Amino acid sequence: MLYLVVFYNDTDQVIQFRNTETPGDNQTVQPRSMFRTQNHFDIPDCSDEKYFASHHMEITNSQGDFLFSFWGDDHKNYDLYYCPKLDYSSRAKMPGGAAEGGNHRNVGIVLSGNPDEYTILGRPVQNNV
């Protein structure tokens, strides 16, 4: 299991963060702001497309358009994966330094860019208390 401990919206847009496993984690994130989880948000485990619909986190814009989805692959040493929108077939390891490293890791997600081209990074988080 991976743990989301911080999410930073480095855009000029209001975005929505959603956890398909734990709706209580859902957040509206204002432009150029972040949230730090009071408790770790468990990043869903997903090792196959058949689990994807119910086991991922997703980011949408204020109009409800999907930007990215992400999850940990429990069959691949809990590597952090993402895909554009809800396109599981386009999955790749998350850029930014947090993709590999095993179970029980703290991760921060950074969304950047503009409506023409958003980017997502997964950053390792140290000493989260």
N, CA, C and O atoms as CSV, one atom per row, in Angstrom:
chain,resi,resn,atom,element,x,y,z
A,1,MET,N,N,0.844,-1.182,0.000
A,1,MET,CA,C,0.000,0.000,0.000
A,1,MET,C,C,0.886,1.240,0.000
A,1,MET,O,O,1.859,1.332,0.749
A,2,LEU,N,N,0.524,2.188,-0.858
A,2,LEU,CA,C,1.169,3.503,-0.881
A,2,LEU,C,C,0.249,4.490,-0.179
A,2,LEU,O,O,-0.958,4.269,-0.090
A,3,TYR,N,N,0.830,5.591,0.324
A,3,TYR,CA,C,0.050,6.573,1.067
A,3,TYR,C,C,0.205,7.956,0.459
A,3,TYR,O,O,1.322,8.454,0.316
A,4,LEU,N,N,-0.902,8.571,0.104
A,4,LEU,CA,C,-0.885,9.959,-0.338
A,4,LEU,C,C,-0.901,10.825,0.915
A,4,LEU,O,O,-1.794,10.694,1.753
A,5,VAL,N,N,0.088,11.710,1.046
A,5,VAL,CA,C,0.152,12.572,2.224
A,5,VAL,C,C,0.049,14.051,1.877
A,5,VAL,O,O,-0.223,14.875,2.751
A,6,VAL,N,N,0.263,14.394,0.608
A,6,VAL,CA,C,0.119,15.791,0.188
A,6,VAL,C,C,-0.228,15.825,-1.301
A,6,VAL,O,O,0.237,14.996,-2.084
A,7,PHE,N,N,-1.056,16.801,-1.668
A,7,PHE,CA,C,-1.432,17.005,-3.060
A,7,PHE,C,C,-1.329,18.497,-3.338
A,7,PHE,O,O,-1.904,19.302,-2.605
A,8,TYR,N,N,-0.600,18.877,-4.393
A,8,TYR,CA,C,-0.420,20.286,-4.739
A,8,TYR,C,C,-0.988,20.559,-6.120
A,8,TYR,O,O,-0.615,19.910,-7.097
A,9,ASN,N,N,-1.892,21.522,-6.192
A,9,ASN,CA,C,-2.490,21.962,-7.450
A,9,ASN,C,C,-1.728,23.200,-7.917
A,9,ASN,O,O,-2.047,24.321,-7.520
A,10,ASP,N,N,-0.731,22.992,-8.752
A,10,ASP,CA,C,0.103,24.082,-9.266
A,10,ASP,C,C,-0.443,24.569,-10.613
A,10,ASP,O,O,0.300,24.702,-11.585
A,11,THR,N,N,-1.754,24.831,-10.653
A,11,THR,CA,C,-2.405,25.330,-11.869
A,11,THR,C,C,-3.247,26.556,-11.495
A,11,THR,O,O,-3.366,26.913,-10.323
A,12,ASP,N,N,-3.819,27.181,-12.509
A,12,ASP,CA,C,-4.728,28.312,-12.298
A,12,ASP,C,C,-6.187,27.871,-12.219
A,12,ASP,O,O,-7.088,28.710,-12.208
A,13,GLN,N,N,-6.425,26.562,-12.164
A,13,GLN,CA,C,-7.771,26.014,-12.214
A,13,GLN,C,C,-8.145,25.349,-10.890
A,13,GLN,O,O,-7.285,24.795,-10.204
A,14,VAL,N,N,-9.422,25.404,-10.534
A,14,VAL,CA,C,-9.947,24.600,-9.435
A,14,VAL,C,C,-10.023,23.166,-9.933
A,14,VAL,O,O,-10.520,22.914,-11.031
A,15,ILE,N,N,-9.543,22.242,-9.149
A,15,ILE,CA,C,-9.625,20.836,-9.553
A,15,ILE,C,C,-10.303,20.033,-8.439
A,15,ILE,O,O,-10.413,20.469,-7.293
A,16,GLN,N,N,-10.747,18.852,-8.834
A,16,GLN,CA,C,-11.364,17.913,-7.899
A,16,GLN,C,C,-10.467,16.690,-7.788
A,16,GLN,O,O,-10.013,16.142,-8.792
A,17,PHE,N,N,-10.223,16.278,-6.567
A,17,PHE,CA,C,-9.475,15.057,-6.293
A,17,PHE,C,C,-10.480,14.038,-5.773
A,17,PHE,O,O,-11.327,14.368,-4.943
A,18,ARG,N,N,-10.392,12.800,-6.258
A,18,ARG,CA,C,-11.355,11.768,-5.869
A,18,ARG,C,C,-10.650,10.439,-5.637
A,18,ARG,O,O,-9.772,10.051,-6.407
A,19,ASN,N,N,-11.040,9.745,-4.572
A,19,ASN,CA,C,-10.564,8.395,-4.284
A,19,ASN,C,C,-11.743,7.451,-4.497
A,19,ASN,O,O,-12.737,7.537,-3.776
A,20,THR,N,N,-11.650,6.556,-5.470
A,20,THR,CA,C,-12.767,5.666,-5.781
A,20,THR,C,C,-13.035,4.656,-4.673
A,20,THR,O,O,-14.137,4.114,-4.590
A,21,GLU,N,N,-12.042,4.395,-3.817
A,21,GLU,CA,C,-12.243,3.462,-2.703
A,21,GLU,C,C,-12.755,4.152,-1.441
A,21,GLU,O,O,-13.468,3.538,-0.647
A,22,THR,N,N,-12.398,5.415,-1.251
A,22,THR,CA,C,-12.720,6.108,-0.006
A,22,THR,C,C,-13.247,7.509,-0.313
A,22,THR,O,O,-12.468,8.462,-0.333
A,23,PRO,N,N,-14.551,7.654,-0.552
A,23,PRO,CA,C,-15.120,8.956,-0.899
A,23,PRO,C,C,-14.849,10.043,0.148
A,23,PRO,O,O,-14.856,11.226,-0.191
A,24,GLY,N,N,-14.614,9.674,1.395
A,24,GLY,CA,C,-14.304,10.660,2.423
A,24,GLY,C,C,-12.998,11.393,2.171
A,24,GLY,O,O,-12.754,12.434,2.781
A,25,ASP,N,N,-12.149,10.874,1.281
A,25,ASP,CA,C,-10.886,11.530,0.930
A,25,ASP,C,C,-11.076,12.628,-0.119
A,25,ASP,O,O,-10.173,13.439,-0.326
A,26,ASN,N,N,-12.219,12.668,-0.775
A,26,ASN,CA,C,-12.426,13.586,-1.901
A,26,ASN,C,C,-12.241,15.040,-1.466
A,26,ASN,O,O,-12.659,15.432,-0.377
A,27,GLN,N,N,-11.609,15.830,-2.331
A,27,GLN,CA,C,-11.279,17.214,-2.011
A,27,GLN,C,C,-11.472,18.105,-3.235
A,27,GLN,O,O,-11.267,17.672,-4.369
A,28,THR,N,N,-11.862,19.338,-2.995
A,28,THR,CA,C,-11.771,20.403,-3.995
A,28,THR,C,C,-10.490,21.150,-3.680
A,28,THR,O,O,-10.260,21.536,-2.534
A,29,VAL,N,N,-9.648,21.361,-4.695
A,29,VAL,CA,C,-8.351,21.995,-4.466
A,29,VAL,C,C,-8.284,23.267,-5.302
A,29,VAL,O,O,-8.364,23.229,-6.530
A,30,GLN,N,N,-8.139,24.368,-4.623
A,30,GLN,CA,C,-8.098,25.673,-5.272
A,30,GLN,C,C,-6.795,25.840,-6.052
A,30,GLN,O,O,-5.831,25.116,-5.803
A,31,PRO,N,N,-6.753,26.790,-6.998
A,31,PRO,CA,C,-5.527,27.039,-7.764
A,31,PRO,C,C,-4.357,27.393,-6.839
A,31,PRO,O,O,-4.519,28.095,-5.841
A,32,ARG,N,N,-3.182,26.890,-7.202
A,32,ARG,CA,C,-1.929,27.186,-6.495
A,32,ARG,C,C,-2.035,26.917,-4.999
A,32,ARG,O,O,-1.533,27.686,-4.180
A,33,SER,N,N,-2.690,25.824,-4.659
A,33,SER,CA,C,-2.813,25.459,-3.252
A,33,SER,C,C,-2.657,23.948,-3.098
A,33,SER,O,O,-2.611,23.204,-4.077
A,34,MET,N,N,-2.578,23.523,-1.847
A,34,MET,CA,C,-2.360,22.111,-1.575
A,34,MET,C,C,-3.199,21.677,-0.394
A,34,MET,O,O,-3.695,22.494,0.382
A,35,PHE,N,N,-3.341,20.381,-0.279
A,35,PHE,CA,C,-3.864,19.832,0.963
A,35,PHE,C,C,-2.890,18.789,1.458
A,35,PHE,O,O,-2.277,18.057,0.681
A,36,ARG,N,N,-2.768,18.742,2.745
A,36,ARG,CA,C,-1.971,17.716,3.409
A,36,ARG,C,C,-2.961,16.844,4.156
A,36,ARG,O,O,-3.835,17.348,4.860
A,37,THR,N,N,-2.825,15.550,4.003
A,37,THR,CA,C,-3.782,14.654,4.634
A,37,THR,C,C,-3.557,14.632,6.137
A,37,THR,O,O,-2.417,14.591,6.599
A,38,GLN,N,N,-4.634,14.659,6.891
A,38,GLN,CA,C,-4.542,14.545,8.342
A,38,GLN,C,C,-4.062,13.145,8.704
A,38,GLN,O,O,-3.218,12.968,9.583
A,39,ASN,N,N,-4.607,12.175,8.020
A,39,ASN,CA,C,-4.166,10.782,8.100
A,39,ASN,C,C,-3.732,10.407,6.696
A,39,ASN,O,O,-4.100,11.081,5.734
A,40,HIS,N,N,-2.974,9.366,6.570
A,40,HIS,CA,C,-2.594,8.911,5.234
A,40,HIS,C,C,-3.841,8.536,4.447
A,40,HIS,O,O,-4.738,7.883,4.981
A,41,PHE,N,N,-3.906,8.942,3.185
A,41,PHE,CA,C,-4.925,8.442,2.273
A,41,PHE,C,C,-4.316,7.226,1.582
A,41,PHE,O,O,-3.292,7.349,0.910
A,42,ASP,N,N,-4.924,6.065,1.735
A,42,ASP,CA,C,-4.425,4.864,1.078
A,42,ASP,C,C,-4.627,4.996,-0.425
A,42,ASP,O,O,-5.755,5.142,-0.894
A,43,ILE,N,N,-3.536,4.945,-1.177
A,43,ILE,CA,C,-3.633,4.934,-2.637
A,43,ILE,C,C,-4.085,3.533,-3.038
A,43,ILE,O,O,-3.424,2.556,-2.685
A,44,PRO,N,N,-5.181,3.412,-3.759
A,44,PRO,CA,C,-5.705,2.087,-4.091
A,44,PRO,C,C,-4.695,1.214,-4.834
A,44,PRO,O,O,-3.905,1.689,-5.650
A,45,ASP,N,N,-4.753,-0.081,-4.519
A,45,ASP,CA,C,-3.975,-1.093,-5.232
A,45,ASP,C,C,-4.764,-1.511,-6.468
A,45,ASP,O,O,-5.973,-1.736,-6.401
A,46,CYS,N,N,-4.071,-1.611,-7.587
A,46,CYS,CA,C,-4.717,-2.031,-8.831
A,46,CYS,C,C,-3.664,-2.718,-9.690
A,46,CYS,O,O,-2.678,-2.095,-10.084
A,47,SER,N,N,-3.866,-3.981,-9.978
A,47,SER,CA,C,-2.879,-4.733,-10.754
A,47,SER,C,C,-3.397,-5.162,-12.124
A,47,SER,O,O,-2.679,-5.814,-12.883
A,48,ASP,N,N,-4.635,-4.801,-12.442
A,48,ASP,CA,C,-5.213,-5.244,-13.707
A,48,ASP,C,C,-6.398,-4.346,-14.054
A,48,ASP,O,O,-7.037,-3.781,-13.166
A,49,GLU,N,N,-6.681,-4.221,-15.325
A,49,GLU,CA,C,-7.772,-3.373,-15.781
A,49,GLU,C,C,-9.114,-3.766,-15.173
A,49,GLU,O,O,-9.974,-2.907,-14.980
A,50,LYS,N,N,-9.309,-5.047,-14.868
A,50,LYS,CA,C,-10.592,-5.478,-14.309
A,50,LYS,C,C,-10.854,-4.887,-12.927
A,50,LYS,O,O,-12.001,-4.872,-12.481
A,51,TYR,N,N,-9.815,-4.396,-12.233
A,51,TYR,CA,C,-9.979,-3.773,-10.916
A,51,TYR,C,C,-10.046,-2.246,-10.988
A,51,TYR,O,O,-10.411,-1.590,-10.013
A,52,PHE,N,N,-9.699,-1.697,-12.128
A,52,PHE,CA,C,-9.468,-0.258,-12.242
A,52,PHE,C,C,-10.671,0.610,-11.852
A,52,PHE,O,O,-10.502,1.587,-11.122
A,53,ALA,N,N,-11.854,0.284,-12.309
A,53,ALA,CA,C,-13.020,1.148,-12.093
A,53,ALA,C,C,-13.228,1.505,-10.621
A,53,ALA,O,O,-13.658,2.618,-10.316
A,54,SER,N,N,-12.937,0.607,-9.729
A,54,SER,CA,C,-13.176,0.833,-8.301
A,54,SER,C,C,-11.911,1.043,-7.484
A,54,SER,O,O,-11.990,1.221,-6.268
A,55,HIS,N,N,-10.736,1.027,-8.130
A,55,HIS,CA,C,-9.481,1.041,-7.366
A,55,HIS,C,C,-8.450,1.985,-7.974
A,55,HIS,O,O,-7.433,1.545,-8.511
A,56,HIS,N,N,-8.719,3.285,-7.886
A,56,HIS,CA,C,-7.762,4.296,-8.337
A,56,HIS,C,C,-8.140,5.646,-7.729
A,56,HIS,O,O,-9.218,5.793,-7.152
A,57,MET,N,N,-7.265,6.612,-7.858
A,57,MET,CA,C,-7.554,7.998,-7.513
A,57,MET,C,C,-7.614,8.762,-8.815
A,57,MET,O,O,-6.955,8.385,-9.784
A,58,GLU,N,N,-8.399,9.837,-8.855
A,58,GLU,CA,C,-8.543,10.574,-10.098
A,58,GLU,C,C,-8.594,12.071,-9.846
A,58,GLU,O,O,-8.957,12.535,-8.766
A,59,ILE,N,N,-8.218,12.804,-10.876
A,59,ILE,CA,C,-8.206,14.262,-10.839
A,59,ILE,C,C,-9.049,14.746,-12.009
A,59,ILE,O,O,-8.854,14.325,-13.149
A,60,THR,N,N,-9.995,15.643,-11.707
A,60,THR,CA,C,-10.832,16.233,-12.746
A,60,THR,C,C,-10.770,17.753,-12.641
A,60,THR,O,O,-10.416,18.303,-11.599
A,61,ASN,N,N,-11.119,18.418,-13.732
A,61,ASN,CA,C,-11.221,19.876,-13.666
A,61,ASN,C,C,-12.596,20.244,-13.120
A,61,ASN,O,O,-13.404,19.363,-12.825
A,62,SER,N,N,-12.863,21.531,-12.987
A,62,SER,CA,C,-14.123,21.971,-12.377
A,62,SER,C,C,-15.342,21.654,-13.242
A,62,SER,O,O,-16.467,21.685,-12.744
A,63,GLN,N,N,-15.145,21.351,-14.522
A,63,GLN,CA,C,-16.246,20.952,-15.407
A,63,GLN,C,C,-16.492,19.445,-15.354
A,63,GLN,O,O,-17.414,18.944,-15.997
A,64,GLY,N,N,-15.672,18.722,-14.589
A,64,GLY,CA,C,-15.834,17.271,-14.479
A,64,GLY,C,C,-15.073,16.483,-15.519
A,64,GLY,O,O,-15.236,15.266,-15.603
A,65,ASP,N,N,-14.239,17.146,-16.322
A,65,ASP,CA,C,-13.429,16.435,-17.316
A,65,ASP,C,C,-12.265,15.743,-16.606
A,65,ASP,O,O,-11.570,16.355,-15.795
A,66,PHE,N,N,-12.063,14.484,-16.915
A,66,PHE,CA,C,-10.980,13.733,-16.286
A,66,PHE,C,C,-9.636,14.185,-16.830
A,66,PHE,O,O,-9.468,14.350,-18.039
A,67,LEU,N,N,-8.670,14.388,-15.923
A,67,LEU,CA,C,-7.315,14.762,-16.312
A,67,LEU,C,C,-6.370,13.570,-16.173
A,67,LEU,O,O,-5.705,13.195,-17.139
A,68,PHE,N,N,-6.302,12.973,-14.989
A,68,PHE,CA,C,-5.416,11.841,-14.714
A,68,PHE,C,C,-6.055,10.914,-13.693
A,68,PHE,O,O,-6.911,11.317,-12.905
A,69,SER,N,N,-5.610,9.651,-13.728
A,69,SER,CA,C,-5.909,8.667,-12.700
A,69,SER,C,C,-4.582,8.076,-12.244
A,69,SER,O,O,-3.622,8.030,-13.014
A,70,PHE,N,N,-4.525,7.621,-10.987
A,70,PHE,CA,C,-3.292,6.979,-10.505
A,70,PHE,C,C,-3.606,5.952,-9.421
A,70,PHE,O,O,-4.670,5.983,-8.803
A,71,TRP,N,N,-2.642,5.028,-9.200
A,71,TRP,CA,C,-2.818,3.901,-8.289
A,71,TRP,C,C,-1.462,3.257,-8.039
A,71,TRP,O,O,-0.476,3.591,-8.697
A,72,GLY,N,N,-1.416,2.336,-7.089
A,72,GLY,CA,C,-0.229,1.519,-6.841
A,72,GLY,C,C,-0.469,0.121,-7.372
A,72,GLY,O,O,-1.558,-0.427,-7.207
A,73,ASP,N,N,0.534,-0.462,-8.008
A,73,ASP,CA,C,0.394,-1.817,-8.537
A,73,ASP,C,C,0.961,-2.808,-7.520
A,73,ASP,O,O,2.176,-2.956,-7.392
A,74,ASP,N,N,0.076,-3.473,-6.812
A,74,ASP,CA,C,0.478,-4.401,-5.761
A,74,ASP,C,C,1.124,-5.674,-6.306
A,74,ASP,O,O,1.664,-6.456,-5.523
A,75,HIS,N,N,1.090,-5.904,-7.589
A,75,HIS,CA,C,1.777,-7.057,-8.187
A,75,HIS,C,C,3.133,-6.662,-8.770
A,75,HIS,O,O,3.863,-7.514,-9.278
A,76,LYS,N,N,3.473,-5.374,-8.698
A,76,LYS,CA,C,4.757,-4.890,-9.216
A,76,LYS,C,C,5.453,-4.042,-8.155
A,76,LYS,O,O,5.845,-2.907,-8.424
A,77,ASN,N,N,5.605,-4.590,-6.953
A,77,ASN,CA,C,6.341,-3.958,-5.868
A,77,ASN,C,C,5.764,-2.592,-5.490
A,77,ASN,O,O,6.497,-1.702,-5.058
A,78,TYR,N,N,4.460,-2.431,-5.654
A,78,TYR,CA,C,3.773,-1.177,-5.310
A,78,TYR,C,C,4.312,0.028,-6.072
A,78,TYR,O,O,4.358,1.139,-5.543
A,79,ASP,N,N,4.715,-0.198,-7.311
A,79,ASP,CA,C,5.109,0.923,-8.156
A,79,ASP,C,C,3.889,1.817,-8.370
A,79,ASP,O,O,2.757,1.338,-8.437
A,80,LEU,N,N,4.138,3.116,-8.476
A,80,LEU,CA,C,3.078,4.096,-8.660
A,80,LEU,C,C,2.846,4.296,-10.157
A,80,LEU,O,O,3.771,4.644,-10.892
A,81,TYR,N,N,1.613,4.077,-10.604
A,81,TYR,CA,C,1.239,4.209,-12.013
A,81,TYR,C,C,0.197,5.305,-12.173
A,81,TYR,O,O,-0.495,5.680,-11.226
A,82,TYR,N,N,0.107,5.808,-13.404
A,82,TYR,CA,C,-0.914,6.796,-13.747
A,82,TYR,C,C,-1.336,6.576,-15.190
A,82,TYR,O,O,-0.690,5.843,-15.939
A,83,CYS,N,N,-2.431,7.225,-15.563
A,83,CYS,CA,C,-2.865,7.236,-16.959
A,83,CYS,C,C,-3.599,8.538,-17.214
A,83,CYS,O,O,-4.146,9.136,-16.287
A,84,PRO,N,N,-3.615,8.984,-18.464
A,84,PRO,CA,C,-4.441,10.138,-18.786
A,84,PRO,C,C,-5.915,9.750,-18.682
A,84,PRO,O,O,-6.318,8.655,-19.074
A,85,LYS,N,N,-6.696,10.664,-18.150
A,85,LYS,CA,C,-8.145,10.480,-18.018
A,85,LYS,C,C,-8.448,9.173,-17.296
A,85,LYS,O,O,-7.994,8.968,-16.171
A,86,LEU,N,N,-9.205,8.293,-17.928
A,86,LEU,CA,C,-9.517,6.967,-17.382
A,86,LEU,C,C,-9.017,5.872,-18.320
A,86,LEU,O,O,-9.587,4.782,-18.374
A,87,ASP,N,N,-7.949,6.171,-19.057
A,87,ASP,CA,C,-7.444,5.281,-20.095
A,87,ASP,C,C,-6.388,4.321,-19.539
A,87,ASP,O,O,-5.189,4.524,-19.730
A,88,TYR,N,N,-6.845,3.284,-18.856
A,88,TYR,CA,C,-5.938,2.315,-18.234
A,88,TYR,C,C,-4.942,1.738,-19.237
A,88,TYR,O,O,-3.803,1.444,-18.874
A,89,SER,N,N,-5.352,1.574,-20.484
A,89,SER,CA,C,-4.455,0.987,-21.490
A,89,SER,C,C,-3.236,1.871,-21.762
A,89,SER,O,O,-2.247,1.392,-22.316
A,90,SER,N,N,-3.288,3.158,-21.381
A,90,SER,CA,C,-2.160,4.085,-21.574
A,90,SER,C,C,-1.328,4.247,-20.305
A,90,SER,O,O,-0.561,5.203,-20.184
A,91,ARG,N,N,-1.474,3.321,-19.363
A,91,ARG,CA,C,-0.790,3.447,-18.074
A,91,ARG,C,C,0.732,3.459,-18.245
A,91,ARG,O,O,1.289,2.854,-19.161
A,92,ALA,N,N,1.374,4.175,-17.320
A,92,ALA,CA,C,2.838,4.258,-17.285
A,92,ALA,C,C,3.247,4.527,-15.839
A,92,ALA,O,O,2.429,4.944,-15.018
A,93,LYS,N,N,4.509,4.285,-15.541
A,93,LYS,CA,C,4.997,4.630,-14.210
A,93,LYS,C,C,4.952,6.142,-14.052
A,93,LYS,O,O,5.257,6.890,-14.981
A,94,MET,N,N,4.569,6.571,-12.874
A,94,MET,CA,C,4.445,7.998,-12.575
A,94,MET,C,C,5.815,8.668,-12.626
A,94,MET,O,O,6.749,8.193,-11.981
A,95,PRO,N,N,5.958,9.764,-13.378
A,95,PRO,CA,C,7.221,10.505,-13.367
A,95,PRO,C,C,7.375,11.267,-12.043
A,95,PRO,O,O,6.395,11.505,-11.337
A,96,GLY,N,N,8.607,11.642,-11.722
A,96,GLY,CA,C,8.823,12.507,-10.578
A,96,GLY,C,C,9.573,11.909,-9.410
A,96,GLY,O,O,9.784,12.592,-8.408
A,97,GLY,N,N,9.984,10.656,-9.504
A,97,GLY,CA,C,10.811,10.085,-8.457
A,97,GLY,C,C,10.120,9.187,-7.454
A,97,GLY,O,O,10.794,8.581,-6.621
A,98,ALA,N,N,8.797,9.075,-7.499
A,98,ALA,CA,C,8.087,8.236,-6.529
A,98,ALA,C,C,7.529,6.957,-7.136
A,98,ALA,O,O,6.790,6.233,-6.470
A,99,ALA,N,N,7.866,6.670,-8.377
A,99,ALA,CA,C,7.256,5.513,-9.050
A,99,ALA,C,C,7.688,4.188,-8.442
A,99,ALA,O,O,6.863,3.288,-8.287
A,100,GLU,N,N,8.948,4.049,-8.097
A,100,GLU,CA,C,9.461,2.764,-7.627
A,100,GLU,C,C,9.904,2.864,-6.172
A,100,GLU,O,O,10.274,3.936,-5.695
A,101,GLY,N,N,9.861,1.744,-5.485
A,101,GLY,CA,C,10.407,1.788,-4.146
A,101,GLY,C,C,9.756,0.908,-3.116
A,101,GLY,O,O,10.221,0.899,-1.977
A,102,GLY,N,N,8.721,0.169,-3.425
A,102,GLY,CA,C,8.172,-0.781,-2.471
A,102,GLY,C,C,6.967,-0.283,-1.691
A,102,GLY,O,O,6.432,0.800,-1.924
A,103,ASN,N,N,6.574,-1.129,-0.759
A,103,ASN,CA,C,5.364,-0.965,0.027
A,103,ASN,C,C,5.547,0.073,1.143
A,103,ASN,O,O,6.669,0.339,1.573
A,104,HIS,N,N,4.450,0.647,1.600
A,104,HIS,CA,C,4.397,1.559,2.754
A,104,HIS,C,C,5.235,2.817,2.556
A,104,HIS,O,O,6.034,3.182,3.419
A,105,ARG,N,N,5.047,3.478,1.414
A,105,ARG,CA,C,5.767,4.721,1.136
A,105,ARG,C,C,4.797,5.896,1.129
A,105,ARG,O,O,3.633,5.758,0.752
A,106,ASN,N,N,5.295,7.048,1.552
A,106,ASN,CA,C,4.531,8.294,1.496
A,106,ASN,C,C,4.808,8.991,0.171
A,106,ASN,O,O,5.952,9.088,-0.272
A,107,VAL,N,N,3.741,9.472,-0.449
A,107,VAL,CA,C,3.836,10.068,-1.778
A,107,VAL,C,C,3.124,11.418,-1.780
A,107,VAL,O,O,2.090,11.593,-1.135
A,108,GLY,N,N,3.694,12.361,-2.514
A,108,GLY,CA,C,3.040,13.629,-2.809
A,108,GLY,C,C,2.767,13.702,-4.302
A,108,GLY,O,O,3.589,13.264,-5.106
A,109,ILE,N,N,1.636,14.243,-4.671
A,109,ILE,CA,C,1.273,14.392,-6.084
A,109,ILE,C,C,1.243,15.879,-6.417
A,109,ILE,O,O,0.716,16.685,-5.650
A,110,VAL,N,N,1.814,16.239,-7.570
A,110,VAL,CA,C,1.826,17.618,-8.040
A,110,VAL,C,C,1.185,17.656,-9.421
A,110,VAL,O,O,1.637,16.981,-10.346
A,111,LEU,N,N,0.122,18.456,-9.554
A,111,LEU,CA,C,-0.517,18.700,-10.844
A,111,LEU,C,C,-0.079,20.085,-11.312
A,111,LEU,O,O,-0.221,21.062,-10.576
A,112,SER,N,N,0.457,20.175,-12.538
A,112,SER,CA,C,0.940,21.439,-13.100
A,112,SER,C,C,0.363,21.627,-14.491
A,112,SER,O,O,-0.258,20.726,-15.055
A,113,GLY,N,N,0.584,22.834,-15.037
A,113,GLY,CA,C,0.225,23.092,-16.424
A,113,GLY,C,C,-0.984,23.978,-16.561
A,113,GLY,O,O,-1.324,24.760,-15.673
A,114,ASN,N,N,-1.622,23.832,-17.698
A,114,ASN,CA,C,-2.798,24.630,-18.029
A,114,ASN,C,C,-3.763,23.750,-18.815
A,114,ASN,O,O,-3.418,22.619,-19.157
A,115,PRO,N,N,-4.968,24.244,-19.109
A,115,PRO,CA,C,-5.943,23.389,-19.797
A,115,PRO,C,C,-5.463,22.802,-21.126
A,115,PRO,O,O,-6.005,21.794,-21.579
A,116,ASP,N,N,-4.463,23.410,-21.756
A,116,ASP,CA,C,-3.937,22.842,-22.999
A,116,ASP,C,C,-3.032,21.649,-22.763
A,116,ASP,O,O,-2.948,20.752,-23.602
A,117,GLU,N,N,-2.347,21.633,-21.615
A,117,GLU,CA,C,-1.446,20.515,-21.322
A,117,GLU,C,C,-1.118,20.461,-19.830
A,117,GLU,O,O,-0.316,21.244,-19.320
A,118,TYR,N,N,-1.754,19.527,-19.157
A,118,TYR,CA,C,-1.462,19.293,-17.746
A,118,TYR,C,C,-0.380,18.227,-17.615
A,118,TYR,O,O,-0.242,17.365,-18.483
A,119,THR,N,N,0.382,18.290,-16.533
A,119,THR,CA,C,1.356,17.249,-16.208
A,119,THR,C,C,1.137,16.830,-14.764
A,119,THR,O,O,0.601,17.587,-13.955
A,120,ILE,N,N,1.563,15.612,-14.454
A,120,ILE,CA,C,1.428,15.079,-13.108
A,120,ILE,C,C,2.769,14.470,-12.703
A,120,ILE,O,O,3.446,13.831,-13.509
A,121,LEU,N,N,3.135,14.676,-11.449
A,121,LEU,CA,C,4.364,14.112,-10.884
A,121,LEU,C,C,4.044,13.458,-9.554
A,121,LEU,O,O,3.185,13.929,-8.808
A,122,GLY,N,N,4.736,12.379,-9.264
A,122,GLY,CA,C,4.666,11.750,-7.948
A,122,GLY,C,C,5.996,11.950,-7.254
A,122,GLY,O,O,7.032,11.516,-7.758
A,123,ARG,N,N,5.981,12.601,-6.101
A,123,ARG,CA,C,7.213,12.902,-5.372
A,123,ARG,C,C,7.275,12.100,-4.082
A,123,ARG,O,O,6.269,11.976,-3.382
A,124,PRO,N,N,8.450,11.552,-3.755
A,124,PRO,CA,C,8.578,10.896,-2.443
A,124,PRO,C,C,8.498,11.942,-1.332
A,124,PRO,O,O,9.010,13.052,-1.480
A,125,VAL,N,N,7.862,11.589,-0.236
A,125,VAL,CA,C,7.745,12.491,0.909
A,125,VAL,C,C,8.466,11.847,2.080
A,125,VAL,O,O,8.202,10.695,2.425
A,126,GLN,N,N,9.375,12.591,2.689
A,126,GLN,CA,C,10.161,12.105,3.817
A,126,GLN,C,C,9.645,12.722,5.108
A,126,GLN,O,O,9.111,13.832,5.110
A,127,ASN,N,N,9.808,12.001,6.193
A,127,ASN,CA,C,9.548,12.527,7.546
A,127,ASN,C,C,8.162,13.124,7.706
A,127,ASN,O,O,8.004,14.152,8.365
A,128,ASN,N,N,7.166,12.502,7.120
A,128,ASN,CA,C,5.798,12.984,7.304
A,128,ASN,C,C,5.302,12.542,8.667
A,128,ASN,O,O,5.346,11.356,8.995
A,129,VAL,N,N,4.833,13.482,9.455
A,129,VAL,CA,C,4.301,13.157,10.784
A,129,VAL,C,C,2.901,13.702,10.955
A,129,VAL,O,O,2.295,13.525,12.012
